[in-house]
Amino acid sequence: LPPVLPSLHTCPSTQPPRLLLNCVSGPQTTAMLRLLGPDAQLVSYGAMSKQPLALPTGLHIFRGLVARGFWMSRWYAEHGRAEREALLREVVSLEVRSQPSCVVESRGADGCGGS
């Protein structure tokens, strides 16, 4: 398991995380998937490790994991400036209203997410 457990245990929430934003892929991300709660979402937007992402079938079947891909460049091409700014305002307002949450970061041996 990647070295995220100490920081995960200091999270203020008593519920396991239900969202994993993935820009690394590879075995680090596969290990972190096992820390997610039921009906969690994985959103992949990069593969900095240049390694494939293995998605354990059991997490999909028994825990309801949903995996999605997101390509920022395409989203920008399909949405105008006004829509991008509106989304940014919405995201900022969500952060202001949100309850305490936890950000857990996993880095590889190179310090950049790769191994």
N, C-alpha and C positions, 0 to 999 in steps of 0.2 A: 504494500500500500504506500502511496506517496506520503511525504511528511506533512500531511494536512491535519491529522488527528489532533495534535495539541491546539491548533487554532480553532478547529471545529468545536472542541470541547469548551472553549471560552465564549462561544456565541451566546447572546442573551436569550435566544428563543429556545423553548423546550421541544419544539417540533423539528424533525429533520428537514434539511433543505429540499425544496421541490422544483428548483430551477438550477440548471448548470449551463452556463455560457462557456462554450468551448472554442478556443482559438488554437489549441495545441494538438489535440488528437493523440493517438498512440496509447501505450499502456497506462500512462498517467491518468488520462481521461477515463479509460475503462475502469480503473481502480476507483476513481472518484464516483462513478455511477453507482457503485454499491453503497455509498453513503447517503444516497437520496431517499426521500420518503416515498410513500405510495402515490401513484398517479403523477409522477414528476415529469418535467419537460427537459429535454436536452436540445439546446440550440447551438449548432456548429456553424461558425463563420470563418474558420481558418484551420490550417494544419501545419503550424510552425515546426512540429517535430518531424515532418515529412514521413510519418509512419501512419499506417492505416488505423482506423478506429474500429475496434471490435465491440460489437453490441451484444452482450449476452442475452440469448433468447429468453431465459428465465425472467429477466427483468421486464421484458415486454409482456410476457404471458401472466406472470404471477403478481407483478407490482405495478403494471399499467404504464410503464415508461413509454413516452412518446418522443421520438427523435425527429428533428426538423433541421433543414439547412437554410442559411440566410446569406445572400450575396449583396453586400452593401452597394457596390457599384451599380448593379442592375436596379436596386430600389431607388437610388438617386436618379438614374436615367428615366425612371417611370414616374417620378413625383417632382413637382415643381418646387421652387424655393418657398413659396407660401406654405405649402403642405409640410415641407421639412421643418420649417420654423415652428409651425403649430405642433408638430409631434415633439419637438425639443421642449417646448413650453409645457406640454402634457407630462413628459418624463420628469422634468424638474419639479412640477407640482406633486407628482406621485412621491418623489423622494422626500419632499418637505412634509407630506401627510403620513408617510409610512411609519409603521411601528418599527421598533429596533430590529435590525436584521444583521446578518453576518456575511461578510465577503471572505471567502477562503480562496487563497491563491496557491497554485502548485507550480513550482519551477523545477526544471530539469537541472542536471549537473552543470550545464553551461549558463544557468541563471536566466535563460530566456524561454523557458517552457520546453525546450528540446532536451533530449537525453544524451 
